[in-house]
Amino acid sequence: MLAAAAEAGYDLGGADLAEALADETAPLLPADAPPAALMAWEAALARYQERFGYAFLFCPDDRRPGGRLDLALAAVRTRLEHEPDEERSVAADELRKLARARLTRLVAPEDGMPGRDGHR
């Protein structure tokens, strides 16, 4: 299933990718994030949306929890400097990572409880 999802992600054409990106929302920062970080995050997300026309995608699953905020802020700032075609490619990679993480959680939830399909 994961391989099929990855393959499908690479097969997305321009219109399909645009539709998939349009359906996504930017990641939320932890509620206990410092107010200055939240303001910087919101401002960066607004600039990103304005520049590229879709939400900033960032898959934090392979990053340590304590450093995700710093990594997310650094990533959005760096990616704001990309040309649109380059950023579309990066966003597509993040979309594939997000899809893989979501599917993995459905079939093997971290809490050990059965997934939506009743399996562990």
Backbone as XML, in Angstrom:
<?xml version="1.0"?>
<chain id="A" units="angstrom">
  <residue number="1" name="MET">
    <atom name="N" x="0.818" y="-1.177" z="0.000"/>
    <atom name="CA" x="0.000" y="0.000" z="0.000"/>
    <atom name="C" x="0.874" y="1.258" z="0.000"/>
  </residue>
  <residue number="2" name="LEU">
    <atom name="N" x="1.934" y="1.260" z="0.803"/>
    <atom name="CA" x="2.814" y="2.424" z="0.849"/>
    <atom name="C" x="3.523" y="2.630" z="-0.480"/>
  </residue>
  <residue number="3" name="ALA">
    <atom name="N" x="3.929" y="1.557" z="-1.107"/>
    <atom name="CA" x="4.598" y="1.669" z="-2.405"/>
    <atom name="C" x="3.639" y="2.197" z="-3.462"/>
  </residue>
  <residue number="4" name="ALA">
    <atom name="N" x="2.403" y="1.730" z="-3.437"/>
    <atom name="CA" x="1.409" y="2.206" z="-4.403"/>
    <atom name="C" x="1.115" y="3.684" z="-4.202"/>
  </residue>
  <residue number="5" name="ALA">
    <atom name="N" x="1.045" y="4.108" z="-2.961"/>
    <atom name="CA" x="0.793" y="5.524" z="-2.669"/>
    <atom name="C" x="1.964" y="6.383" z="-3.133"/>
  </residue>
  <residue number="6" name="ALA">
    <atom name="N" x="3.176" y="5.899" z="-2.910"/>
    <atom name="CA" x="4.352" y="6.654" z="-3.351"/>
    <atom name="C" x="4.367" y="6.772" z="-4.870"/>
  </residue>
  <residue number="7" name="GLU">
    <atom name="N" x="4.088" y="5.665" z="-5.539"/>
    <atom name="CA" x="4.057" y="5.678" z="-7.005"/>
    <atom name="C" x="2.992" y="6.648" z="-7.511"/>
  </residue>
  <residue number="8" name="ALA">
    <atom name="N" x="1.825" y="6.613" z="-6.903"/>
    <atom name="CA" x="0.745" y="7.525" z="-7.306"/>
    <atom name="C" x="1.165" y="8.967" z="-7.094"/>
  </residue>
  <residue number="9" name="GLY">
    <atom name="N" x="1.896" y="9.231" z="-6.026"/>
    <atom name="CA" x="2.368" y="10.588" z="-5.756"/>
    <atom name="C" x="3.306" y="11.095" z="-6.824"/>
  </residue>
  <residue number="10" name="TYR">
    <atom name="N" x="4.132" y="10.207" z="-7.359"/>
    <atom name="CA" x="5.063" y="10.609" z="-8.421"/>
    <atom name="C" x="4.361" y="10.756" z="-9.767"/>
  </residue>
  <residue number="11" name="ASP">
    <atom name="N" x="3.195" y="10.125" z="-9.906"/>
    <atom name="CA" x="2.466" y="10.179" z="-11.163"/>
    <atom name="C" x="1.524" y="11.375" z="-11.270"/>
  </residue>
  <residue number="12" name="LEU">
    <atom name="N" x="1.436" y="12.183" z="-10.211"/>
    <atom name="CA" x="0.534" y="13.336" z="-10.258"/>
    <atom name="C" x="0.979" y="14.327" z="-11.331"/>
  </residue>
  <residue number="13" name="GLY">
    <atom name="N" x="0.049" y="14.663" z="-12.219"/>
    <atom name="CA" x="0.315" y="15.683" z="-13.223"/>
    <atom name="C" x="0.101" y="17.061" z="-12.627"/>
  </residue>
  <residue number="14" name="GLY">
    <atom name="N" x="0.312" y="18.079" z="-13.424"/>
    <atom name="CA" x="0.213" y="19.453" z="-12.954"/>
    <atom name="C" x="-1.108" y="19.791" z="-12.305"/>
  </residue>
  <residue number="15" name="ALA">
    <atom name="N" x="-2.233" y="19.473" z="-12.962"/>
    <atom name="CA" x="-3.553" y="19.800" z="-12.411"/>
    <atom name="C" x="-3.852" y="18.971" z="-11.169"/>
  </residue>
  <residue number="16" name="ASP">
    <atom name="N" x="-3.481" y="17.686" z="-11.184"/>
    <atom name="CA" x="-3.726" y="16.834" z="-10.018"/>
    <atom name="C" x="-2.891" y="17.287" z="-8.824"/>
  </residue>
  <residue number="17" name="LEU">
    <atom name="N" x="-1.643" y="17.656" z="-9.080"/>
    <atom name="CA" x="-0.787" y="18.141" z="-8.006"/>
    <atom name="C" x="-1.343" y="19.449" z="-7.446"/>
  </residue>
  <residue number="18" name="ALA">
    <atom name="N" x="-1.771" y="20.337" z="-8.314"/>
    <atom name="CA" x="-2.349" y="21.606" z="-7.864"/>
    <atom name="C" x="-3.577" y="21.354" z="-6.986"/>
  </residue>
  <residue number="19" name="GLU">
    <atom name="N" x="-4.408" y="20.389" z="-7.383"/>
    <atom name="CA" x="-5.597" y="20.052" z="-6.599"/>
    <atom name="C" x="-5.207" y="19.479" z="-5.237"/>
  </residue>
  <residue number="20" name="ALA">
    <atom name="N" x="-4.227" y="18.587" z="-5.230"/>
    <atom name="CA" x="-3.783" y="17.983" z="-3.969"/>
    <atom name="C" x="-3.195" y="19.042" z="-3.040"/>
  </residue>
  <residue number="21" name="LEU">
    <atom name="N" x="-2.401" y="19.939" z="-3.588"/>
    <atom name="CA" x="-1.815" y="21.001" z="-2.769"/>
    <atom name="C" x="-2.899" y="21.931" z="-2.228"/>
  </residue>
  <residue number="22" name="ALA">
    <atom name="N" x="-3.909" y="22.207" z="-3.041"/>
    <atom name="CA" x="-4.992" y="23.101" z="-2.619"/>
    <atom name="C" x="-5.797" y="22.510" z="-1.466"/>
  </residue>
  <residue number="23" name="ASP">
    <atom name="N" x="-5.836" y="21.177" z="-1.368"/>
    <atom name="CA" x="-6.613" y="20.521" z="-0.316"/>
    <atom name="C" x="-5.873" y="20.443" z="1.020"/>
  </residue>
  <residue number="24" name="GLU">
    <atom name="N" x="-4.606" y="20.793" z="1.033"/>
    <atom name="CA" x="-3.805" y="20.697" z="2.251"/>
    <atom name="C" x="-3.848" y="21.994" z="3.051"/>
  </residue>
  <residue number="25" name="THR">
    <atom name="N" x="-3.547" y="21.874" z="4.334"/>
    <atom name="CA" x="-3.413" y="23.041" z="5.191"/>
    <atom name="C" x="-2.032" y="23.014" z="5.823"/>
  </residue>
  <residue number="26" name="ALA">
    <atom name="N" x="-1.554" y="24.175" z="6.190"/>
    <atom name="CA" x="-0.235" y="24.273" z="6.814"/>
    <atom name="C" x="-0.258" y="23.612" z="8.187"/>
  </residue>
  <residue number="27" name="PRO">
    <atom name="N" x="0.886" y="23.083" z="8.617"/>
    <atom name="CA" x="0.951" y="22.473" z="9.941"/>
    <atom name="C" x="0.743" y="23.519" z="11.038"/>
  </residue>
  <residue number="28" name="LEU">
    <atom name="N" x="0.193" y="23.078" z="12.145"/>
    <atom name="CA" x="-0.009" y="23.951" z="13.290"/>
    <atom name="C" x="1.190" y="23.856" z="14.223"/>
  </residue>
  <residue number="29" name="LEU">
    <atom name="N" x="1.511" y="24.959" z="14.846"/>
    <atom name="CA" x="2.557" y="24.945" z="15.864"/>
    <atom name="C" x="1.948" y="24.492" z="17.180"/>
  </residue>
  <residue number="30" name="PRO">
    <atom name="N" x="2.771" y="23.984" z="18.078"/>
    <atom name="CA" x="2.245" y="23.580" z="19.383"/>
    <atom name="C" x="1.598" y="24.778" z="20.086"/>
  </residue>
  <residue number="31" name="ALA">
    <atom name="N" x="0.551" y="24.504" z="20.835"/>
    <atom name="CA" x="-0.171" y="25.570" z="21.534"/>
    <atom name="C" x="0.719" y="26.320" z="22.515"/>
  </residue>
  <residue number="32" name="ASP">
    <atom name="N" x="1.742" y="25.654" z="23.021"/>
    <atom name="CA" x="2.628" y="26.296" z="23.996"/>
    <atom name="C" x="3.831" y="26.985" z="23.339"/>
  </residue>
  <residue number="33" name="ALA">
    <atom name="N" x="3.805" y="27.152" z="22.028"/>
    <atom name="CA" x="4.893" y="27.847" z="21.343"/>
    <atom name="C" x="4.924" y="29.302" z="21.803"/>
  </residue>
  <residue number="34" name="PRO">
    <atom name="N" x="6.102" y="29.881" z="21.867"/>
    <atom name="CA" x="6.197" y="31.286" z="22.287"/>
    <atom name="C" x="5.400" y="32.183" z="21.342"/>
  </residue>
  <residue number="35" name="PRO">
    <atom name="N" x="4.774" y="33.228" z="21.894"/>
    <atom name="CA" x="3.973" y="34.132" z="21.060"/>
    <atom name="C" x="4.745" y="34.703" z="19.875"/>
  </residue>
  <residue number="36" name="ALA">
    <atom name="N" x="6.019" y="35.022" z="20.061"/>
    <atom name="CA" x="6.819" y="35.565" z="18.959"/>
    <atom name="C" x="6.966" y="34.541" z="17.836"/>
  </residue>
  <residue number="37" name="ALA">
    <atom name="N" x="7.121" y="33.269" z="18.200"/>
    <atom name="CA" x="7.238" y="32.216" z="17.194"/>
    <atom name="C" x="5.926" y="32.058" z="16.442"/>
  </residue>
  <residue number="38" name="LEU">
    <atom name="N" x="4.813" y="32.132" z="17.157"/>
    <atom name="CA" x="3.503" y="32.024" z="16.508"/>
    <atom name="C" x="3.282" y="33.174" z="15.526"/>
  </residue>
  <residue number="39" name="MET">
    <atom name="N" x="3.664" y="34.386" z="15.914"/>
    <atom name="CA" x="3.518" y="35.535" z="15.023"/>
    <atom name="C" x="4.406" y="35.383" z="13.788"/>
  </residue>
  <residue number="40" name="ALA">
    <atom name="N" x="5.651" y="34.943" z="13.992"/>
    <atom name="CA" x="6.570" y="34.741" z="12.872"/>
    <atom name="C" x="6.035" y="33.660" z="11.937"/>
  </residue>
  <residue number="41" name="TRP">
    <atom name="N" x="5.500" y="32.594" z="12.512"/>
    <atom name="CA" x="4.948" y="31.478" z="11.742"/>
    <atom name="C" x="3.777" y="31.941" z="10.884"/>
  </residue>
  <residue number="42" name="GLU">
    <atom name="N" x="2.835" y="32.640" z="11.505"/>
    <atom name="CA" x="1.666" y="33.118" z="10.772"/>
    <atom name="C" x="2.064" y="34.069" z="9.639"/>
  </residue>
  <residue number="43" name="ALA">
    <atom name="N" x="3.016" y="34.950" z="9.899"/>
    <atom name="CA" x="3.476" y="35.887" z="8.868"/>
    <atom name="C" x="4.158" y="35.144" z="7.721"/>
  </residue>
  <residue number="44" name="ALA">
    <atom name="N" x="4.985" y="34.164" z="8.055"/>
    <atom name="CA" x="5.676" y="33.390" z="7.016"/>
    <atom name="C" x="4.688" y="32.576" z="6.191"/>
  </residue>
  <residue number="45" name="LEU">
    <atom name="N" x="3.689" y="31.991" z="6.849"/>
    <atom name="CA" x="2.682" y="31.215" z="6.120"/>
    <atom name="C" x="1.890" y="32.099" z="5.170"/>
  </residue>
  <residue number="46" name="ALA">
    <atom name="N" x="1.559" y="33.294" z="5.611"/>
    <atom name="CA" x="0.819" y="34.222" z="4.746"/>
    <atom name="C" x="1.664" y="34.617" z="3.534"/>
  </residue>
  <residue number="47" name="ARG">
    <atom name="N" x="2.947" y="34.892" z="3.744"/>
    <atom name="CA" x="3.837" y="35.232" z="2.625"/>
    <atom name="C" x="3.966" y="34.056" z="1.665"/>
  </residue>
  <residue number="48" name="TYR">
    <atom name="N" x="4.085" y="32.856" z="2.215"/>
    <atom name="CA" x="4.207" y="31.655" z="1.399"/>
    <atom name="C" x="2.961" y="31.471" z="0.541"/>
  </residue>
  <residue number="49" name="GLN">
    <atom name="N" x="1.792" y="31.547" z="1.172"/>
    <atom name="CA" x="0.521" y="31.388" z="0.453"/>
    <atom name="C" x="0.402" y="32.430" z="-0.662"/>
  </residue>
  <residue number="50" name="GLU">
    <atom name="N" x="0.776" y="33.644" z="-0.358"/>
    <atom name="CA" x="0.700" y="34.711" z="-1.351"/>
    <atom name="C" x="1.669" y="34.460" z="-2.511"/>
  </residue>
  <residue number="51" name="ARG">
    <atom name="N" x="2.865" y="33.993" z="-2.198"/>
    <atom name="CA" x="3.896" y="33.782" z="-3.232"/>
    <atom name="C" x="3.588" y="32.582" z="-4.120"/>
  </residue>
  <residue number="52" name="PHE">
    <atom name="N" x="3.162" y="31.468" z="-3.494"/>
    <atom name="CA" x="3.029" y="30.223" z="-4.255"/>
    <atom name="C" x="1.587" y="29.810" z="-4.527"/>
  </residue>
  <residue number="53" name="GLY">
    <atom name="N" x="0.625" y="30.329" z="-3.781"/>
    <atom name="CA" x="-0.777" y="30.042" z="-4.052"/>
    <atom name="C" x="-1.322" y="28.789" z="-3.398"/>
  </residue>
  <residue number="54" name="TYR">
    <atom name="N" x="-0.566" y="28.182" z="-2.508"/>
    <atom name="CA" x="-1.042" y="27.016" z="-1.765"/>
    <atom name="C" x="-0.367" y="27.011" z="-0.403"/>
  </residue>
  <residue number="55" name="ALA">
    <atom name="N" x="-0.897" y="26.182" z="0.496"/>
    <atom name="CA" x="-0.384" y="26.123" z="1.865"/>
    <atom name="C" x="1.020" y="25.539" z="1.902"/>
  </residue>
  <residue number="56" name="PHE">
    <atom name="N" x="1.795" y="25.988" z="2.852"/>
    <atom name="CA" x="3.124" y="25.450" z="3.110"/>
    <atom name="C" x="2.976" y="24.042" z="3.662"/>
  </residue>
  <residue number="57" name="LEU">
    <atom name="N" x="3.638" y="23.090" z="3.042"/>
    <atom name="CA" x="3.610" y="21.696" z="3.500"/>
    <atom name="C" x="4.947" y="21.339" z="4.105"/>
  </residue>
  <residue number="58" name="PHE">
    <atom name="N" x="4.881" y="20.689" z="5.239"/>
    <atom name="CA" x="6.088" y="20.306" z="5.961"/>
    <atom name="C" x="5.755" y="19.062" z="6.748"/>
  </residue>
  <residue number="59" name="CYS">
    <atom name="N" x="6.447" y="17.989" z="6.489"/>
    <atom name="CA" x="6.207" y="16.734" z="7.189"/>
    <atom name="C" x="7.242" y="16.590" z="8.306"/>
  </residue>
  <residue number="60" name="PRO">
    <atom name="N" x="6.836" y="16.800" z="9.551"/>
    <atom name="CA" x="7.792" y="16.774" z="10.658"/>
    <atom name="C" x="8.060" y="15.390" z="11.226"/>
  </residue>
  <residue number="61" name="ASP">
    <atom name="N" x="7.463" y="14.355" z="10.668"/>
    <atom name="CA" x="7.522" y="13.031" z="11.290"/>
    <atom name="C" x="8.925" y="12.468" z="11.471"/>
  </residue>
  <residue number="62" name="ASP">
    <atom name="N" x="9.861" y="12.840" z="10.603"/>
    <atom name="CA" x="11.204" y="12.283" z="10.744"/>
    <atom name="C" x="12.135" y="13.229" z="11.504"/>
  </residue>
  <residue number="63" name="ARG">
    <atom name="N" x="11.555" y="14.196" z="12.199"/>
    <atom name="CA" x="12.344" y="15.140" z="12.978"/>
    <atom name="C" x="12.044" y="14.941" z="14.453"/>
  </residue>
  <residue number="64" name="ARG">
    <atom name="N" x="13.010" y="15.274" z="15.294"/>
    <atom name="CA" x="12.791" y="15.121" z="16.732"/>
    <atom name="C" x="11.746" y="16.139" z="17.196"/>
  </residue>
  <residue number="65" name="PRO">
    <atom name="N" x="10.832" y="15.739" z="18.080"/>
    <atom name="CA" x="9.740" y="16.619" z="18.495"/>
    <atom name="C" x="10.199" y="17.973" z="19.019"/>
  </residue>
  <residue number="66" name="GLY">
    <atom name="N" x="11.233" y="18.026" z="19.825"/>
    <atom name="CA" x="11.676" y="19.271" z="20.423"/>
    <atom name="C" x="12.208" y="20.282" z="19.432"/>
  </residue>
  <residue number="67" name="GLY">
    <atom name="N" x="12.654" y="19.836" z="18.281"/>
    <atom name="CA" x="13.236" y="20.747" z="17.313"/>
    <atom name="C" x="12.346" y="21.065" z="16.128"/>
  </residue>
  <residue number="68" name="ARG">
    <atom name="N" x="11.133" y="20.562" z="16.122"/>
    <atom name="CA" x="10.248" y="20.742" z="14.965"/>
    <atom name="C" x="9.897" y="22.197" z="14.720"/>
  </residue>
  <residue number="69" name="LEU">
    <atom name="N" x="9.682" y="22.972" z="15.766"/>
    <atom name="CA" x="9.327" y="24.378" z="15.604"/>
    <atom name="C" x="10.443" y="25.128" z="14.889"/>
  </residue>
  <residue number="70" name="ASP">
    <atom name="N" x="11.659" y="24.973" z="15.367"/>
    <atom name="CA" x="12.795" y="25.643" z="14.727"/>
    <atom name="C" x="12.967" y="25.184" z="13.284"/>
  </residue>
  <residue number="71" name="LEU">
    <atom name="N" x="12.826" y="23.884" z="13.050"/>
    <atom name="CA" x="12.972" y="23.362" z="11.691"/>
    <atom name="C" x="11.882" y="23.873" z="10.761"/>
  </residue>
  <residue number="72" name="ALA">
    <atom name="N" x="10.654" y="23.943" z="11.272"/>
    <atom name="CA" x="9.543" y="24.423" z="10.446"/>
    <atom name="C" x="9.745" y="25.894" z="10.074"/>
  </residue>
  <residue number="73" name="LEU">
    <atom name="N" x="10.142" y="26.705" z="11.043"/>
    <atom name="CA" x="10.388" y="28.122" z="10.755"/>
    <atom name="C" x="11.537" y="28.293" z="9.771"/>
  </residue>
  <residue number="74" name="ALA">
    <atom name="N" x="12.603" y="27.533" z="9.956"/>
    <atom name="CA" x="13.734" y="27.618" z="9.034"/>
    <atom name="C" x="13.333" y="27.145" z="7.639"/>
  </residue>
  <residue number="75" name="ALA">
    <atom name="N" x="12.533" y="26.086" z="7.575"/>
    <atom name="CA" x="12.125" y="25.545" z="6.277"/>
    <atom name="C" x="11.265" y="26.533" z="5.508"/>
  </residue>
  <residue number="76" name="VAL">
    <atom name="N" x="10.300" y="27.142" z="6.164"/>
    <atom name="CA" x="9.428" y="28.078" z="5.436"/>
    <atom name="C" x="10.226" y="29.289" z="4.971"/>
  </residue>
  <residue number="77" name="ARG">
    <atom name="N" x="11.146" y="29.763" z="5.791"/>
    <atom name="CA" x="11.967" y="30.914" z="5.383"/>
    <atom name="C" x="12.849" y="30.555" z="4.193"/>
  </residue>
  <residue number="78" name="THR">
    <atom name="N" x="13.454" y="29.398" z="4.220"/>
    <atom name="CA" x="14.312" y="28.959" z="3.111"/>
    <atom name="C" x="13.499" y="28.766" z="1.844"/>
  </residue>
  <residue number="79" name="ARG">
    <atom name="N" x="12.366" y="28.116" z="1.980"/>
    <atom name="CA" x="11.563" y="27.796" z="0.805"/>
    <atom name="C" x="10.896" y="29.013" z="0.188"/>
  </residue>
  <residue number="80" name="LEU">
    <atom name="N" x="10.727" y="30.077" z="0.942"/>
    <atom name="CA" x="10.212" y="31.320" z="0.380"/>
    <atom name="C" x="11.159" y="31.889" z="-0.675"/>
  </residue>
  <residue number="81" name="GLU">
    <atom name="N" x="12.423" y="31.501" z="-0.621"/>
    <atom name="CA" x="13.418" y="31.978" z="-1.582"/>
    <atom name="C" x="13.431" y="31.162" z="-2.873"/>
  </residue>
  <residue number="82" name="HIS">
    <atom name="N" x="12.730" y="30.032" z="-2.893"/>
    <atom name="CA" x="12.700" y="29.182" z="-4.088"/>
    <atom name="C" x="11.946" y="29.852" z="-5.231"/>
  </residue>
  <residue number="83" name="GLU">
    <atom name="N" x="12.326" y="29.467" z="-6.429"/>
    <atom name="CA" x="11.528" y="29.820" z="-7.599"/>
    <atom name="C" x="10.275" y="28.931" z="-7.584"/>
  </residue>
  <residue number="84" name="PRO">
    <atom name="N" x="9.180" y="29.384" z="-8.186"/>
    <atom name="CA" x="7.935" y="28.606" z="-8.120"/>
    <atom name="C" x="8.062" y="27.147" z="-8.571"/>
  </residue>
  <residue number="85" name="ASP">
    <atom name="N" x="8.773" y="26.870" z="-9.655"/>
    <atom name="CA" x="8.902" y="25.481" z="-10.115"/>
    <atom name="C" x="9.681" y="24.625" z="-9.124"/>
  </residue>
  <residue number="86" name="GLU">
    <atom name="N" x="10.732" y="25.198" z="-8.555"/>
    <atom name="CA" x="11.528" y="24.474" z="-7.565"/>
    <atom name="C" x="10.680" y="24.183" z="-6.324"/>
  </residue>
  <residue number="87" name="GLU">
    <atom name="N" x="9.920" y="25.171" z="-5.884"/>
    <atom name="CA" x="9.105" y="24.982" z="-4.687"/>
    <atom name="C" x="7.976" y="23.990" z="-4.926"/>
  </residue>
  <residue number="88" name="ARG">
    <atom name="N" x="7.422" y="23.973" z="-6.115"/>
    <atom name="CA" x="6.375" y="22.997" z="-6.429"/>
    <atom name="C" x="6.933" y="21.590" z="-6.287"/>
  </residue>
  <residue number="89" name="SER">
    <atom name="N" x="8.165" y="21.375" z="-6.706"/>
    <atom name="CA" x="8.800" y="20.070" z="-6.573"/>
    <atom name="C" x="9.035" y="19.716" z="-5.103"/>
  </residue>
  <residue number="90" name="VAL">
    <atom name="N" x="9.497" y="20.675" z="-4.320"/>
    <atom name="CA" x="9.721" y="20.445" z="-2.888"/>
    <atom name="C" x="8.392" y="20.168" z="-2.196"/>
  </residue>
  <residue number="91" name="ALA">
    <atom name="N" x="7.370" y="20.943" z="-2.526"/>
    <atom name="CA" x="6.053" y="20.741" z="-1.925"/>
    <atom name="C" x="5.498" y="19.365" z="-2.283"/>
  </residue>
  <residue number="92" name="ALA">
    <atom name="N" x="5.717" y="18.929" z="-3.517"/>
    <atom name="CA" x="5.260" y="17.597" z="-3.927"/>
    <atom name="C" x="5.961" y="16.512" z="-3.106"/>
  </residue>
  <residue number="93" name="ASP">
    <atom name="N" x="7.259" y="16.683" z="-2.842"/>
    <atom name="CA" x="7.978" y="15.723" z="-1.993"/>
    <atom name="C" x="7.397" y="15.700" z="-0.582"/>
  </residue>
  <residue number="94" name="GLU">
    <atom name="N" x="7.112" y="16.877" z="-0.035"/>
    <atom name="CA" x="6.517" y="16.946" z="1.303"/>
    <atom name="C" x="5.134" y="16.313" z="1.310"/>
  </residue>
  <residue number="95" name="LEU">
    <atom name="N" x="4.372" y="16.501" z="0.241"/>
    <atom name="CA" x="3.048" y="15.894" z="0.129"/>
    <atom name="C" x="3.160" y="14.372" z="0.152"/>
  </residue>
  <residue number="96" name="ARG">
    <atom name="N" x="4.141" y="13.822" z="-0.561"/>
    <atom name="CA" x="4.353" y="12.370" z="-0.552"/>
    <atom name="C" x="4.738" y="11.884" z="0.854"/>
  </residue>
  <residue number="97" name="LYS">
    <atom name="N" x="5.588" y="12.644" z="1.548"/>
    <atom name="CA" x="5.971" y="12.276" z="2.919"/>
    <atom name="C" x="4.757" y="12.301" z="3.849"/>
  </residue>
  <residue number="98" name="LEU">
    <atom name="N" x="3.928" y="13.337" z="3.698"/>
    <atom name="CA" x="2.721" y="13.428" z="4.523"/>
    <atom name="C" x="1.781" y="12.253" z="4.256"/>
  </residue>
  <residue number="99" name="ALA">
    <atom name="N" x="1.607" y="11.901" z="2.992"/>
    <atom name="CA" x="0.735" y="10.782" z="2.641"/>
    <atom name="C" x="1.261" y="9.487" z="3.249"/>
  </residue>
  <residue number="100" name="ARG">
    <atom name="N" x="2.559" y="9.282" z="3.155"/>
    <atom name="CA" x="3.165" y="8.065" z="3.722"/>
    <atom name="C" x="2.971" y="8.034" z="5.241"/>
  </residue>
  <residue number="101" name="ALA">
    <atom name="N" x="3.198" y="9.157" z="5.904"/>
    <atom name="CA" x="3.038" y="9.214" z="7.362"/>
    <atom name="C" x="1.595" y="8.946" z="7.754"/>
  </residue>
  <residue number="102" name="ARG">
    <atom name="N" x="0.658" y="9.505" z="7.014"/>
    <atom name="CA" x="-0.760" y="9.296" z="7.321"/>
    <atom name="C" x="-1.155" y="7.837" z="7.137"/>
  </residue>
  <residue number="103" name="LEU">
    <atom name="N" x="-0.707" y="7.243" z="6.046"/>
    <atom name="CA" x="-1.024" y="5.835" z="5.809"/>
    <atom name="C" x="-0.385" y="4.945" z="6.867"/>
  </residue>
  <residue number="104" name="THR">
    <atom name="N" x="0.840" y="5.245" z="7.236"/>
    <atom name="CA" x="1.529" y="4.460" z="8.257"/>
    <atom name="C" x="0.778" y="4.521" z="9.578"/>
  </residue>
  <residue number="105" name="ARG">
    <atom name="N" x="0.309" y="5.711" z="9.944"/>
    <atom name="CA" x="-0.453" y="5.839" z="11.195"/>
    <atom name="C" x="-1.782" y="5.079" z="11.128"/>
  </residue>
  <residue number="106" name="LEU">
    <atom name="N" x="-2.374" y="4.997" z="9.948"/>
    <atom name="CA" x="-3.637" y="4.260" z="9.816"/>
    <atom name="C" x="-3.447" y="2.766" z="10.033"/>
  </residue>
  <residue number="107" name="VAL">
    <atom name="N" x="-2.338" y="2.227" z="9.545"/>
    <atom name="CA" x="-2.136" y="0.780" z="9.640"/>
    <atom name="C" x="-1.324" y="0.369" z="10.858"/>
  </residue>
  <residue number="108" name="ALA">
    <atom name="N" x="-0.570" y="1.290" z="11.439"/>
    <atom name="CA" x="0.249" y="0.979" z="12.611"/>
    <atom name="C" x="0.302" y="2.195" z="13.528"/>
  </residue>
  <residue number="109" name="PRO">
    <atom name="N" x="-0.814" y="2.503" z="14.215"/>
    <atom name="CA" x="-0.832" y="3.670" z="15.098"/>
    <atom name="C" x="0.266" y="3.595" z="16.153"/>
  </residue>
  <residue number="110" name="GLU">
    <atom name="N" x="0.805" y="4.764" z="16.509"/>
    <atom name="CA" x="1.895" y="4.825" z="17.482"/>
    <atom name="C" x="1.488" y="4.353" z="18.865"/>
  </residue>
  <residue number="111" name="ASP">
    <atom name="N" x="0.211" y="4.503" z="19.216"/>
    <atom name="CA" x="-0.227" y="4.136" z="20.566"/>
    <atom name="C" x="-0.470" y="2.648" z="20.736"/>
  </residue>
  <residue number="112" name="GLY">
    <atom name="N" x="-0.269" y="1.877" z="19.666"/>
    <atom name="CA" x="-0.459" y="0.440" z="19.739"/>
    <atom name="C" x="-1.909" y="0.004" z="19.635"/>
  </residue>
  <residue number="113" name="MET">
    <atom name="N" x="-2.809" y="0.969" z="19.595"/>
    <atom name="CA" x="-4.231" y="0.651" z="19.461"/>
    <atom name="C" x="-4.522" y="0.316" z="18.004"/>
  </residue>
  <residue number="114" name="PRO">
    <atom name="N" x="-5.559" y="-0.436" z="17.763"/>
    <atom name="CA" x="-5.897" y="-0.767" z="16.384"/>
    <atom name="C" x="-6.192" y="0.490" z="15.568"/>
  </residue>
  <residue number="115" name="GLY">
    <atom name="N" x="-5.844" y="0.436" z="14.286"/>
    <atom name="CA" x="-6.158" y="1.529" z="13.384"/>
    <atom name="C" x="-7.636" y="1.522" z="13.058"/>
  </residue>
  <residue number="116" name="ARG">
    <atom name="N" x="-8.049" y="2.404" z="12.186"/>
    <atom name="CA" x="-9.455" y="2.513" z="11.833"/>
    <atom name="C" x="-9.999" y="1.219" z="11.235"/>
  </residue>
  <residue number="117" name="ASP">
    <atom name="N" x="-9.112" y="0.439" z="10.662"/>
    <atom name="CA" x="-9.564" y="-0.801" z="10.036"/>
    <atom name="C" x="-9.629" y="-1.953" z="11.041"/>
  </residue>
  <residue number="118" name="GLY">
    <atom name="N" x="-9.310" y="-1.687" z="12.328"/>
    <atom name="CA" x="-9.378" y="-2.720" z="13.349"/>
    <atom name="C" x="-8.088" y="-3.493" z="13.528"/>
  </residue>
  <residue number="119" name="HIS">
    <atom name="N" x="-7.092" y="-3.233" z="12.720"/>
    <atom name="CA" x="-5.809" y="-3.924" z="12.818"/>
    <atom name="C" x="-4.786" y="-3.085" z="13.567"/>
  </residue>
  <residue number="120" name="ARG">
    <atom name="N" x="-3.794" y="-3.748" z="14.117"/>
    <atom name="CA" x="-2.693" y="-3.046" z="14.779"/>
    <atom name="C" x="-1.641" y="-2.708" z="13.786"/>
  </residue>
</chain>
